[in-house]
Amino acid sequence: MVNGLLRGAGLRLVSEYSHCSLEKRAVDLERLLELHTRWQKSPDEPCELGCLIFSKDRAIQLDALLRSLMLLCNPRPLVSVLYATTTDAHQNAYDELQKAHESNKIAWHKQSDFQAQCRQIIQNTTSKALMFLVDDIVFIKPCDLGRLLTCDLRRCIPSLRMGCNLNYSYMRKQAQELPPFLESGSDLRFWLWEDGKLDWRYPLSLDGHVFWSDEMKVLVDAISFKAPNSLELALQKFVPFFLSRAGVCFEQSRVVNILANRVQKEINNPQGATTAEALLKKWQDGFRIDLERLYGVNNTSVHMELPFTFEKR
């Protein structure tokens, strides 16, 4: 009734909670705007890439991601791993994994408070660009990260998972159209996120998208989350700010998310038939995932169920 009376004056009554939420969002957007006005990067300045990987009870899958990243990415990003384990057996597997990758200079962080640690890692990053990955991702084709890092991250969100091969959404169980690509004379493909559908309209993904680090520092400080899934969901409140930007990808996807099992409890996402415990047993028996069978796979979706084969470590 009150809003009916106020409508004529162009006013609306809102709850105190809604008012506080709107005020906070305005402050967050002001901080983002301030960042953009302070941008001073010259076009020729090299842009170093940091990479934050989230992992839980998947040592053998994380090993496959790390090995594929080290083999196929040039230049190599500065890698940090924030991991969680639920049993001593899983912890022992991660201890072995850290020793196996000791020469790769990875920063390992055992999870105790996901939100606080995630924020701290991001706030402490010195790289201009920041990429997120999860442990069931694998690199499947050579990846020239330097090509993507020439893009202006104020106007573009590069993606390693997108590519012209993606015509199906596994999560939605439906075909998806390719977006109208912008004219380009390079080996990269450009489109506007707002012109895409399904995966082509999802700029704030944590599966291989590259962000401006300073901007991500503002975003994670403005939201609450408990794990990778709720982090990604909380980021979506900022989607309207990013839809007008361009997406950038290679002709073919550089990574694929292999749905072998589910270890998180936040979202009931589809999963494969392989359990984390069965894969842990493979690791304990001295095996690792054979990457040769995954290289060059022609994935039609960013998520796929692909069989694993194994080889002796």
C-alpha positions, 0 to 999 in steps of 0.5 A: 500500500505504501509503495502504491502511494510512493510510486507517483513520486518515483520512490519505493520502500525497501527493507533495511536488509535490502538497503544495506545490500544495495549500499554494499554493492554500490561500494563494491562497484565503486572499488572496481571503477577506481581500479579501472581509472588507475590502470597503467599497464602499457601494451608491451608490458609482459603480464605474468600469470598466477594459477590457483588450483583447488583440490580435495581428496584427488591426488591422482587427478591433481597429479594429472592436471599438474603434469599436463600443465607443466608439459603443455603450457608456455610460459608456465604460470606460478602455481598455488594449490589449496587442498583439503583431505578427509582421511590420513590415506588421502593426506599421505597421497598428497604428501607423496604428490608434493615430493613428486612435483618438488622441482616445479616450485608449487606453493602448497596450502593445506586447507583449514579455513577456505575463505580466509586462505583463498582470500589471502592467496589472491591478495598476496599474488604479485601476478597481473593475471590470475587463473583458477583451475580445479583438480579434475581438469586436464590440459589436452593441447599445447597452450600458448598462454603468452597469446592470451596474456596480450589481451587487455584484461579490463575488456576481455576474459580469456578462457582456456576451456572454450573453443569452437569444438563446444556445441553441447552443454553436459550440465544442461544436457542440451546442444548449445550454439556457438556465439557470433564471433567478432572479426579477427585475423589471429588464431584467437576467437573473440565474442561478447559474453552477452551474445553467448548462450549457456557456457558461452555466456558464463564469464565468471567460471573458475575452470580455466578463465583468466582474470585481472588479479587486482579486480579479482582481489576486490571481488573475493573480498566482497563476497562470502563462500565456503568452498570452490562451488560457493565461491563461483556461485557468489561471484555470479552477482557481478556477472552484469559487470562482465557480460559486456566484455569480450571472451577470448579463446583458441580455436580448440579447447585447451582443457577439459573437465573430466567428471569422474567423481564428486567430492564436494557436498555443496552442489549435486552436480553429475558425476562419473562412476569412478570413486575417489577411493578407487582412484586413491587405491590406484595411487597407493598401488603405484599408478598414475593417470596415463595422459597419452590417452587424453592428449588431443581429445576432441571434447564437445562440452567443457565437461565430459565423462572420459575413461582413465587408463593408468601407467606405473609411476 
